[in-house]
Amino acid sequence: MRDVLVVDDDFMVAEIHRRFVERVDGFRVVGVARTGREALDAVREHHPELILLDVYLPDMTGLDVLQTLRAAGEGVG
């Protein structure tokens, strides 16, 4: 089972992504984050293997989130 974190500040978009992932065999959503900070905390808590990451978040960009995760050595795709 592949653990997925959905990161999007738009509730409806996040819900669409969550529902889609839940329907795909072999994948499950372990969390939904609405901000970059929530995403970073959720990665440390749930250790997902995949992140569906929005580029525009209210507190930082998705690229900032990705750079922070890479610098911390988090192995997510």
ABEGO torsion letter per residue (X at the ends): XBBBBBBBABAAAAAAAAAAAAABBGBBBABBBABAAAAAAAAAAAGBABBBBBABBAABBAAAAAAAAAAAGBBBX
